[in-house]
Amino acid sequence: MMSFASDVKKELTTLEITNPDNARAELAALLRMNGSLGLAPQGFTLNVQTENAATARRILNLLQQFYQLPAEISVRRQMKLQKHNLYVVRILQDVRQLLDDLHIIEHGEMVPTLPEDWLADEGMARSYLRGAFLAAGSVNNPETSRYHLEIYSLYEEQAQQIERLMNRFDLKAKTVERRAGYIVYLKEGEKIADMLNLMGATTAMLKLEDVRIMRDMRNSVNRLVNAENANIDKTVTASQKQIDDIHFLDEELGLHRLPEKLREIAQVRLQHREAPLSELGQYVPSGPISKSGVNHRLRKLTKLADEIRQTGHLPKQFEK
């Protein structure tokens, strides 16, 4: 079963590119981040390695379509502890012109980042980010884990340029140093969906949005249930306190000695222990009273009970 990240990459590799500049931008990221240069009698050689077969085919197709370069894909078995094959795209002739065109080398030397003005065009910026993700990106399955998308780079300057490109689209990307390299990452589900969309992974973006909507609905329901439970607990706690106070007053004072209005509400509360205040007022024998009226009388009972507890004797008006 393919992972969500693999599904995203597979979708990205099926996108058709007709604009040569966009193809150059995507290739620039793929070759810069996954390529290794070598020297041969005929000049520079270039091998591009990836664990994703679809990405390897993408590189090969772009090279053949836009540069007419002879290239081939070979498969290597990784060490026993590694589960994945390694796919190597090998270009079969001198690549100096290609590297110059993609701004990977300048004046015969490798440069850490691309010229900013080269990626000023929005389509090229999107294509470069797509290539960077295909080369060294991953995204968590939103159905089974937290929201997280990242692109790994060995080089700080390269990671910072990717971060700037992502933030050009208001993605709120951040960079952190990790695993002998640097990770540019996104943590918000909405921003990850935006990133998938701008790279061209529309199907994956829609799947993520569906998951986000369901999660938000579940979270909203949970919040409502928790709030309702909290209100119920609060009501039960308040009701129990009122009942305890009324029992205390009955033992220490006798409910028959209370003023009529307080005696009525005390007896009503004992008879309707679980009723909310808004309902309790309907049971008062002398006539219905409002919720605030019920609350006022019960507060008086509580105040009287607390006063007797604190002083240890009855208030003067109740002394025999």
Secondary structure in CASP SS format (residue, H / E / C, confidence):
PFRMAT SS
TARGET T0000
AUTHOR 0000-0000-0000
METHOD secondary structure of the structure
MODEL  1
M C 1.00
M C 1.00
S C 1.00
F H 1.00
A H 1.00
S H 1.00
D H 1.00
V H 1.00
K H 1.00
K H 1.00
E H 1.00
L H 1.00
T H 1.00
T C 1.00
L C 1.00
E C 1.00
I C 1.00
T C 1.00
N C 1.00
P H 1.00
D H 1.00
N H 1.00
A H 1.00
R H 1.00
A H 1.00
E H 1.00
L H 1.00
A H 1.00
A H 1.00
L H 1.00
L H 1.00
R H 1.00
M H 1.00
N H 1.00
G E 1.00
S E 1.00
L E 1.00
G E 1.00
L E 1.00
A E 1.00
P C 1.00
Q C 1.00
G E 1.00
F E 1.00
T E 1.00
L E 1.00
N E 1.00
V E 1.00
Q E 1.00
T E 1.00
E C 1.00
N C 1.00
A H 1.00
A H 1.00
T H 1.00
A H 1.00
R H 1.00
R H 1.00
I H 1.00
L H 1.00
N H 1.00
L H 1.00
L H 1.00
Q H 1.00
Q H 1.00
F H 1.00
Y H 1.00
Q C 1.00
L C 1.00
P C 1.00
A E 1.00
E E 1.00
I E 1.00
S E 1.00
V E 1.00
R E 1.00
R E 1.00
Q C 1.00
M C 1.00
K C 1.00
L C 1.00
Q C 1.00
K C 1.00
H C 1.00
N E 1.00
L E 1.00
Y E 1.00
V E 1.00
V E 1.00
R E 1.00
I E 1.00
L C 1.00
Q C 1.00
D C 1.00
V C 1.00
R H 1.00
Q H 1.00
L H 1.00
L H 1.00
D H 1.00
D H 1.00
L C 1.00
H C 1.00
I C 1.00
I E 1.00
E E 1.00
H C 1.00
G C 1.00
E E 1.00
M E 1.00
V C 1.00
P C 1.00
T C 1.00
L C 1.00
P C 1.00
E H 1.00
D H 1.00
W H 1.00
L H 1.00
A C 1.00
D C 1.00
E H 1.00
G H 1.00
M H 1.00
A H 1.00
R H 1.00
S H 1.00
Y H 1.00
L H 1.00
R H 1.00
G H 1.00
A H 1.00
F H 1.00
L H 1.00
A H 1.00
A H 1.00
G E 1.00
S E 1.00
V E 1.00
N C 1.00
N C 1.00
P C 1.00
E C 1.00
T C 1.00
S C 1.00
R C 1.00
Y C 1.00
H C 1.00
L E 1.00
E E 1.00
I E 1.00
Y E 1.00
S E 1.00
L C 1.00
Y C 1.00
E H 1.00
E H 1.00
Q H 1.00
A H 1.00
Q H 1.00
Q H 1.00
I H 1.00
E H 1.00
R H 1.00
L H 1.00
M H 1.00
N H 1.00
R H 1.00
F C 1.00
D C 1.00
L C 1.00
K C 1.00
A C 1.00
K E 1.00
T E 1.00
V E 1.00
E E 1.00
R E 1.00
R C 1.00
A C 1.00
G E 1.00
Y E 1.00
I E 1.00
V E 1.00
Y E 1.00
L E 1.00
K C 1.00
E C 1.00
G H 1.00
E H 1.00
K H 1.00
I H 1.00
A H 1.00
D H 1.00
M H 1.00
L H 1.00
N H 1.00
L H 1.00
M H 1.00
G C 1.00
A C 1.00
T H 1.00
T H 1.00
A H 1.00
M H 1.00
L H 1.00
K H 1.00
L H 1.00
E H 1.00
D H 1.00
V H 1.00
R H 1.00
I H 1.00
M H 1.00
R H 1.00
D H 1.00
M H 1.00
R H 1.00
N H 1.00
S H 1.00
V H 1.00
N H 1.00
R H 1.00
L H 1.00
V H 1.00
N H 1.00
A H 1.00
E H 1.00
N H 1.00
A H 1.00
N H 1.00
I H 1.00
D H 1.00
K H 1.00
T H 1.00
V H 1.00
T H 1.00
A H 1.00
S H 1.00
Q H 1.00
K H 1.00
Q H 1.00
I H 1.00
D H 1.00
D H 1.00
I H 1.00
H H 1.00
F H 1.00
L H 1.00
D H 1.00
E H 1.00
E H 1.00
L C 1.00
G C 1.00
L H 1.00
H H 1.00
R H 1.00
L C 1.00
P C 1.00
E H 1.00
K H 1.00
L H 1.00
R H 1.00
E H 1.00
I H 1.00
A H 1.00
Q H 1.00
V H 1.00
R H 1.00
L H 1.00
Q H 1.00
H C 1.00
R C 1.00
E C 1.00
A C 1.00
P C 1.00
L H 1.00
S H 1.00
E H 1.00
L H 1.00
G H 1.00
Q H 1.00
Y H 1.00
V C 1.00
P C 1.00
S C 1.00
G C 1.00
P C 1.00
I C 1.00
S C 1.00
K H 1.00
S H 1.00
G H 1.00
V H 1.00
N H 1.00
H H 1.00
R H 1.00
L H 1.00
R H 1.00
K H 1.00
L H 1.00
T H 1.00
K H 1.00
L H 1.00
A H 1.00
D H 1.00
E H 1.00
I H 1.00
R H 1.00
Q H 1.00
T H 1.00
G C 1.00
H C 1.00
L C 1.00
P C 1.00
K H 1.00
Q H 1.00
F H 1.00
E C 1.00
K C 1.00
END
